[in-house]
């Protein structure tokens, strides 16, 4: 699985919410394990440790589907303060499974000319 550059992966879902809460409060809600369970269920969250964290700006977690085909993905929470006591929360959910980036298998009969090797 290669998630070194999630921006290069296609975005599956992008959502924005304007919350009546300070950025600090929103940050706690998406980074503390006891609060994080409300956002992401335990069976999908690979680990409670973030893949990437920029304090009070962005945090990323790895997810894995609990059922076949067990696709891996990344959820990205971005926080932007808005005037007063509001916060803009952006949530992006991206598929990052390496199996999605493979080229299709070559056909067994390539319809190429048969070349014989000289002995």
Buried (B, 14 or more C-beta within 10 A) or exposed (E): BEBEEBEEBEEEEEEEEEBEBBBEEBBBBBBEEEEBEEEBEEEBBBEBEBBEBEEBEBBBBBBBEEEEEEBBBBBBBBBBBEEEEBBBBBBBBBBBBEEEEEEEEEEEEEEEEEEEEEE
